[in-house]
Amino acid sequence: MFANRKRILIEFGDCDPADIVFFANYFRWFDACTTALFLAAGLPIRDLFKSYGAMGIPIVDARARFIAPSTYGDELEVESRVTELRKSSFVITHRFFLEGVLTLEGQETRVWAAAHPTESNRMKAVPLPREVIEKLSQNAKRAGRKASSRGSRSHH
């Protein structure tokens, strides 16, 4: 399935008082890496949602296994890969590396969601569009972008 790589530069503000990355930041980076993966697959999310009338791809399950800490100044390389495609949901696995050593493994399950037909304040899972399935099923791996800083997030 489709994979993408992205670099993340750990900034001072990403760390907690123990000088290690605050755990919640990894989940924020999961989201940025998923957006980058869709873009690399030729599916820019903002345009994609408008094209298919989707409201979004909300997370219904997220987990992480913290293997080794990261700190200010570290440059992580994240490999994000679609590992499962279902009727209306998909699973993306994120693997964070520091100098080639695995530091974190994470996974998120997302649902392709549209407006609920009868309740305006709800969303409803709908089948993944064929184009999305085709592009996320590719085996091609793309090189990620250079390290980003907190101030330059335009490619997320």
Backbone as JSON, one array per atom type, in Angstrom:
{
  "sequence": "MFANRKRILIEFGDCDPADIVFFANYFRWFDACTTALFLAAGLPIRDLFKSYGAMGIPIVDARARFIAPSTYGDELEVESRVTELRKSSFVITHRFFLEGVLTLEGQETRVWAAAHPTESNRMKAVPLPREVIEKLSQNAKRAGRKASSRGSRSHH",
  "N": [[0.85, -1.19, 0.0], [0.26, 2.39, -0.2], [2.93, 4.59, 0.74], [4.65, 7.19, 2.52], [7.25, 9.49, 3.29], [8.26, 11.79, 5.81], [9.94, 14.53, 7.24], [10.56, 15.71, 10.54], [11.43, 18.35, 12.54], [12.35, 18.61, 15.82], [11.25, 21.03, 17.97], [11.98, 23.46, 20.58], [9.59, 24.14, 21.94], [8.12, 21.83, 21.62], [8.74, 20.12, 23.59], [8.54, 18.76, 26.96], [8.87, 19.64, 30.53], [10.79, 17.74, 31.23], [12.49, 17.71, 29.16], [11.91, 16.13, 26.97], [9.99, 15.06, 24.1], [6.67, 16.1, 24.39], [4.07, 13.87, 24.81], [1.56, 14.18, 23.45], [2.15, 15.63, 21.19], [3.03, 13.83, 19.29], [0.68, 12.72, 18.32], [-0.42, 14.92, 17.06], [1.45, 15.16, 15.06], [0.96, 12.78, 13.73], [-1.39, 13.46, 12.4], [-0.47, 15.54, 10.7], [1.3, 14.04, 9.16], [-0.44, 12.25, 7.93], [-1.91, 14.0, 6.32], [0.18, 14.82, 4.64], [0.76, 12.37, 3.44], [-1.59, 11.86, 1.96], [-1.42, 14.04, 0.19], [0.99, 13.41, -1.18], [0.1, 11.17, -2.49], [-1.37, 12.25, -4.44], [-3.77, 13.3, -3.67], [-4.86, 15.9, -2.52], [-6.12, 16.94, 0.51], [-7.95, 19.1, 1.14], [-9.07, 19.8, -1.38], [-9.99, 17.31, -2.08], [-12.05, 16.65, -0.24], [-13.98, 18.54, -0.95], [-14.49, 17.74, -3.58], [-15.72, 15.24, -3.28], [-17.78, 15.65, -1.53], [-17.3, 15.14, 1.13], [-17.05, 15.42, 4.7], [-14.87, 15.06, 6.21], [-12.09, 13.11, 7.56], [-12.37, 11.69, 10.16], [-10.7, 10.57, 13.14], [-11.11, 7.45, 14.61], [-9.83, 5.65, 16.15], [-6.76, 5.66, 17.83], [-3.39, 5.04, 18.54], [-0.23, 4.59, 20.24], [3.11, 3.39, 20.53], [5.63, 4.0, 22.58], [9.0, 4.01, 22.18], [11.63, 5.05, 22.4], [12.86, 8.13, 23.74], [12.61, 11.48, 22.3], [14.15, 14.65, 21.7], [14.62, 18.27, 21.93], [15.92, 19.64, 18.98], [16.37, 17.23, 17.72], [16.02, 15.48, 14.64], [13.47, 13.91, 13.21], [12.54, 11.16, 11.15], [9.68, 10.25, 9.57], [7.84, 7.5, 8.63], [4.95, 6.97, 6.97], [2.29, 4.84, 6.33], [-0.3, 3.38, 4.47], [-2.01, 0.78, 5.79], [-4.24, -0.74, 5.8], [-7.25, -0.99, 4.02], [-10.64, -0.48, 4.21], [-14.22, -0.82, 3.8], [-15.41, 1.75, 4.48], [-13.46, 2.89, 5.99], [-10.0, 3.32, 6.98], [-6.63, 2.34, 7.78], [-3.73, 3.82, 9.02], [-0.31, 3.53, 9.52], [2.26, 4.88, 11.45], [5.68, 5.33, 11.64], [8.29, 6.41, 13.54], [11.58, 7.54, 13.23], [14.86, 8.06, 14.5], [17.85, 8.96, 13.38], [17.85, 6.54, 11.95], [17.0, 4.71, 13.84], [14.25, 3.14, 15.3], [11.87, 4.96, 17.08], [9.25, 5.35, 17.81], [6.13, 3.79, 17.3], [3.09, 4.15, 15.71], [-0.47, 4.18, 15.22], [-3.4, 4.89, 13.4], [-6.9, 4.83, 12.94], [-9.12, 5.85, 10.54], [-12.18, 7.3, 9.38], [-14.06, 7.64, 6.43], [-16.07, 10.3, 6.06], [-19.29, 11.78, 5.69], [-21.88, 14.28, 5.63], [-24.51, 13.59, 7.88], [-27.57, 12.2, 6.79], [-30.03, 12.94, 8.01], [-29.6, 14.19, 10.46], [-28.33, 17.14, 11.29], [-26.17, 17.8, 12.91], [-24.42, 15.71, 12.94], [-22.11, 13.24, 11.62], [-21.71, 10.76, 9.06], [-20.44, 7.57, 8.32], [-19.29, 6.75, 5.12], [-18.86, 4.9, 2.04], [-15.46, 4.58, 0.9], [-14.27, 6.57, -1.76], [-13.7, 5.34, -5.1], [-11.43, 6.35, -6.51], [-9.81, 7.22, -4.38], [-9.29, 4.8, -3.05], [-7.87, 3.48, -5.1], [-5.56, 5.13, -5.41], [-4.45, 5.08, -2.82], [-3.82, 2.46, -2.67], [-1.56, 2.01, -4.1], [1.8, 0.84, -4.51], [3.97, 2.45, -4.53], [6.6, 4.3, -3.05], [7.22, 7.42, -1.75], [9.59, 10.07, -1.52], [9.94, 12.1, 1.35], [9.36, 15.49, 2.45], [11.8, 18.06, 3.19], [13.13, 18.77, 6.48], [10.84, 20.31, 8.65], [10.04, 23.38, 10.28], [8.52, 24.76, 13.19], [7.47, 27.2, 12.46], [7.09, 27.08, 9.74], [4.82, 25.72, 8.16], [3.42, 25.34, 5.84], [3.27, 23.25, 4.03], [1.87, 21.26, 5.21]],
  "CA": [[0.0, 0.0, 0.0], [1.0, 3.63, -0.37], [3.73, 5.07, 1.87], [5.28, 8.49, 2.34], [8.18, 9.87, 4.35], [8.25, 13.21, 6.16], [10.88, 14.85, 8.32], [10.05, 16.63, 11.56], [12.46, 18.88, 13.41], [11.8, 18.83, 17.16], [11.49, 22.39, 18.46], [11.98, 23.61, 22.04], [8.21, 24.14, 22.42], [7.53, 20.48, 21.51], [9.22, 19.31, 24.72], [8.01, 19.01, 28.29], [9.93, 20.03, 31.46], [11.84, 16.71, 31.29], [13.26, 17.91, 27.93], [11.55, 15.14, 25.95], [8.78, 15.45, 23.38], [5.39, 15.88, 25.07], [3.44, 12.76, 24.08], [0.44, 14.58, 22.58], [2.66, 16.14, 19.93], [3.1, 12.75, 18.3], [-0.64, 12.58, 17.7], [-0.52, 16.07, 16.16], [2.28, 14.83, 13.9], [0.23, 11.75, 12.97], [-2.32, 14.16, 11.52], [0.32, 16.21, 9.66], [1.85, 13.01, 8.27], [-1.54, 11.73, 7.13], [-2.17, 15.01, 5.31], [1.3, 14.73, 3.69], [0.61, 11.11, 2.7], [-2.64, 12.08, 0.96], [-0.89, 14.94, -0.83], [1.96, 12.65, -1.98], [-0.65, 10.22, -3.31], [-2.13, 13.01, -5.43], [-5.1, 13.51, -3.11], [-4.84, 16.99, -1.54], [-7.32, 16.77, 1.33], [-8.94, 20.19, 1.02], [-9.75, 19.63, -2.66], [-10.63, 15.99, -2.09], [-13.31, 16.71, 0.49], [-14.93, 19.3, -1.77], [-14.82, 16.94, -4.76], [-16.56, 14.09, -2.94], [-18.81, 16.0, -0.56], [-16.95, 14.6, 2.45], [-16.83, 16.39, 5.76], [-13.55, 14.84, 6.77], [-11.65, 11.74, 7.83], [-12.14, 11.7, 11.61], [-10.02, 9.44, 13.78], [-11.96, 6.67, 15.52], [-8.93, 4.91, 17.03], [-5.37, 6.08, 17.7], [-2.53, 4.46, 19.58], [1.2, 4.75, 20.03], [4.04, 2.64, 21.39], [6.8, 4.86, 22.75], [10.14, 3.11, 22.3], [12.76, 5.84, 22.89], [12.5, 9.55, 23.74], [13.22, 12.45, 21.39], [14.31, 15.92, 22.38], [14.86, 19.48, 21.15], [17.02, 19.55, 18.03], [16.35, 15.96, 16.98], [15.29, 15.47, 13.38], [12.85, 12.6, 13.05], [11.99, 10.8, 9.85], [8.45, 9.5, 9.81], [7.29, 6.75, 7.5], [3.52, 6.76, 7.12], [1.89, 3.85, 5.34], [-1.65, 2.83, 4.54], [-1.84, -0.65, 6.04], [-5.5, -1.46, 5.61], [-8.37, -0.25, 3.43], [-11.91, -1.16, 4.45], [-15.31, -0.21, 3.02], [-15.54, 3.18, 4.75], [-12.39, 3.33, 6.88], [-8.65, 2.89, 6.61], [-5.65, 2.37, 8.86], [-2.41, 4.34, 8.66], [0.72, 3.27, 10.52], [3.33, 5.88, 11.45], [6.9, 4.87, 12.31], [9.21, 7.53, 13.75], [12.98, 7.11, 13.33], [15.91, 9.03, 14.8], [19.11, 8.41, 12.84], [17.62, 5.16, 11.53], [16.54, 3.88, 14.96], [12.82, 3.3, 15.56], [11.61, 5.55, 18.39], [7.82, 5.3, 18.09], [5.21, 3.21, 16.31], [1.74, 4.6, 15.98], [-1.49, 3.75, 14.27], [-4.69, 5.57, 13.5], [-7.98, 4.38, 12.07], [-9.93, 6.99, 10.14], [-13.41, 6.98, 8.67], [-14.48, 8.58, 5.39], [-17.34, 10.76, 6.61], [-20.1, 12.8, 5.02], [-22.96, 14.78, 6.49], [-25.59, 12.64, 8.17], [-28.71, 12.63, 5.96], [-31.19, 13.46, 8.74], [-29.21, 14.91, 11.66], [-27.35, 18.13, 10.81], [-25.01, 17.93, 13.8], [-23.69, 14.44, 12.95], [-21.51, 12.74, 10.39], [-22.01, 9.36, 8.81], [-19.43, 6.88, 7.53], [-19.72, 6.38, 3.77], [-17.79, 4.15, 1.36], [-14.32, 5.3, 0.32], [-14.37, 6.71, -3.22], [-12.84, 4.44, -5.87], [-10.15, 7.02, -6.78], [-9.04, 7.22, -3.14], [-8.83, 3.42, -2.86], [-6.84, 3.2, -6.11], [-4.31, 5.85, -5.14], [-3.86, 4.63, -1.56], [-3.42, 1.06, -2.84], [-0.3, 1.96, -4.83], [2.96, 0.39, -3.74], [5.06, 3.42, -4.66], [7.01, 5.03, -1.85], [7.73, 8.73, -2.17], [10.47, 10.75, -0.57], [9.26, 13.16, 2.08], [9.91, 16.84, 2.36], [12.87, 18.37, 4.13], [12.68, 19.05, 7.85], [10.04, 21.52, 8.8], [10.12, 24.01, 11.58], [7.18, 25.1, 13.67], [6.98, 28.4, 11.79], [6.88, 26.88, 8.31], [3.97, 24.54, 8.07], [2.54, 25.5, 4.7], [3.15, 21.99, 3.3], [1.1, 20.27, 5.98]],
  "C": [[0.89, 1.24, 0.0], [1.72, 4.04, 0.91], [4.34, 6.42, 1.51], [6.22, 8.72, 3.52], [8.15, 11.39, 4.54], [9.24, 13.42, 7.29], [10.25, 15.88, 9.26], [11.23, 17.05, 12.43], [11.82, 19.19, 14.76], [12.24, 20.22, 17.64], [11.43, 22.4, 19.98], [10.56, 23.49, 22.6], [7.51, 22.79, 22.31], [7.83, 19.63, 22.74], [8.57, 19.72, 26.04], [9.15, 19.39, 29.24], [11.06, 18.99, 31.6], [12.73, 16.75, 30.05], [13.07, 16.78, 26.92], [10.24, 15.58, 25.3], [7.54, 15.12, 24.21], [4.56, 14.92, 24.22], [2.36, 13.18, 23.1], [0.93, 15.13, 21.24], [2.77, 15.05, 18.87], [1.76, 12.57, 17.59], [-0.93, 13.74, 16.75], [0.28, 15.77, 14.89], [1.67, 13.7, 13.09], [-0.66, 12.45, 11.93], [-1.58, 14.86, 10.38], [0.88, 15.19, 8.66], [0.77, 12.37, 7.41], [-1.88, 12.71, 6.01], [-1.08, 14.96, 4.23], [1.2, 13.47, 2.85], [-0.45, 11.26, 1.61], [-2.14, 12.99, -0.16], [0.08, 14.21, -1.75], [1.27, 11.64, -2.9], [-1.47, 10.93, -4.39], [-3.55, 13.3, -4.99], [-5.06, 14.65, -2.08], [-6.18, 17.05, -0.79], [-8.36, 17.86, 1.13], [-9.75, 20.04, -0.27], [-10.56, 18.34, -2.68], [-11.98, 16.02, -1.39], [-14.37, 17.45, -0.32], [-15.4, 18.46, -2.95], [-15.82, 15.83, -4.46], [-17.64, 14.4, -1.91], [-18.56, 15.43, 0.83], [-16.77, 15.72, 3.45], [-15.43, 16.25, 6.34], [-13.22, 13.37, 6.9], [-11.33, 11.64, 9.33], [-11.47, 10.41, 12.1], [-11.01, 8.75, 14.72], [-11.13, 5.79, 16.46], [-7.52, 5.41, 16.77], [-4.58, 5.49, 18.86], [-1.08, 4.67, 19.22], [1.97, 3.87, 21.01], [5.33, 3.45, 21.41], [8.0, 3.98, 23.06], [11.36, 3.83, 22.87], [12.38, 7.31, 22.81], [13.21, 10.34, 22.65], [13.24, 13.78, 22.12], [14.56, 17.05, 21.4], [16.09, 19.31, 20.27], [17.06, 18.26, 17.25], [15.57, 16.15, 15.68], [14.78, 14.04, 13.17], [12.44, 12.39, 11.6], [10.8, 9.9, 10.14], [8.05, 8.8, 8.52], [5.83, 6.48, 7.83], [3.07, 5.86, 5.99], [0.43, 3.45, 5.56], [-1.48, 1.32, 4.71], [-3.12, -1.45, 5.88], [-6.54, -0.51, 5.02], [-9.62, -1.08, 3.63], [-12.98, -0.44, 3.62], [-15.38, 1.3, 3.23], [-14.47, 3.69, 5.7], [-11.05, 2.81, 6.38], [-7.73, 3.07, 7.8], [-4.33, 2.89, 8.3], [-1.48, 4.08, 9.83], [1.82, 4.3, 10.35], [4.5, 5.3, 12.24], [7.9, 6.01, 12.34], [10.62, 6.99, 13.96], [13.86, 8.3, 13.66], [17.23, 8.39, 14.39], [18.98, 6.92, 12.54], [17.12, 4.22, 12.61], [15.07, 4.17, 15.24], [12.6, 3.83, 16.98], [10.14, 5.48, 18.8], [7.1, 4.61, 16.94], [3.81, 3.64, 16.69], [0.79, 4.14, 14.89], [-2.75, 4.55, 14.49], [-5.66, 4.95, 12.51], [-8.86, 5.59, 11.82], [-11.12, 6.52, 9.33], [-13.66, 8.06, 7.63], [-15.88, 9.02, 5.77], [-17.98, 11.87, 5.79], [-21.17, 13.26, 6.0], [-24.01, 13.7, 6.67], [-26.84, 13.12, 7.42], [-29.87, 13.26, 6.72], [-30.84, 14.27, 9.98], [-28.05, 15.85, 11.33], [-26.1, 18.24, 11.67], [-24.17, 16.64, 13.85], [-23.07, 14.15, 11.58], [-21.88, 11.27, 10.26], [-20.89, 8.77, 7.95], [-20.04, 6.5, 6.18], [-18.57, 5.66, 3.08], [-16.68, 5.07, 0.81], [-14.52, 5.41, -1.19], [-13.34, 5.82, -3.94], [-11.47, 5.05, -6.13], [-9.24, 7.01, -5.55], [-8.47, 5.82, -2.89], [-7.69, 3.11, -3.84], [-5.52, 3.87, -5.77], [-3.66, 5.4, -3.84], [-3.43, 3.16, -1.61], [-2.08, 0.92, -3.56], [0.83, 1.51, -3.91], [4.1, 1.39, -3.76], [5.33, 4.11, -3.33], [7.63, 6.33, -2.32], [8.63, 9.3, -1.09], [9.71, 11.89, 0.08], [9.95, 14.5, 1.88], [11.02, 17.0, 3.38], [12.28, 18.74, 5.48], [11.9, 20.35, 7.89], [10.29, 22.11, 10.17], [8.7, 24.39, 11.97], [6.61, 26.29, 12.89], [6.67, 28.19, 10.32], [6.12, 25.6, 8.08], [3.09, 24.57, 6.83], [2.34, 24.2, 3.93], [2.39, 20.93, 4.07], [-0.27, 20.31, 5.49]]
}
